[in-house]
Amino acid sequence: SLEARVPLLDHRVVELAASMPAELKLRGSQRKYILEQLAKKLLPAQILNRKKQGFPIPIESWLRREAAPMMQDLLSSETIHRRGYFDAEFVARLIRQHVSWYADNSTQLW
């Protein structure tokens, strides 16, 4: 997927933005004013005027792969019992179903 925010995290862009006066960054309640003005010169109207979209994150996959050990540690029966917030057996079942691909329980586990 395309990560469009990364160029805005470049230290030179951050330093430039930090050096700009507030009136270039805000116009009333309009945030990112100068960025929007620049975009109007560079991008077609169909892109500028389209509905805002979120950035989906692959929680389902993370909790089955990279984040599985951390999830299992944070949601271990011992931790659940110590904190007393959830039913440890129910959480363990959600984890087992999720990591075995039986069910997508990523929303509940997240």
Buried (B, 14 or more C-beta within 10 A) or exposed (E): EEEEEEEEEEEEEEEEBEEEEEEEBEBEEEEBBBBEEEEEEEEEEEEEEEEEEEEEEEBBEBBBEEBBEEBBEEBBEEBBEEEEEBEBEEBBBBBEBBBEEEEBBBEEBE
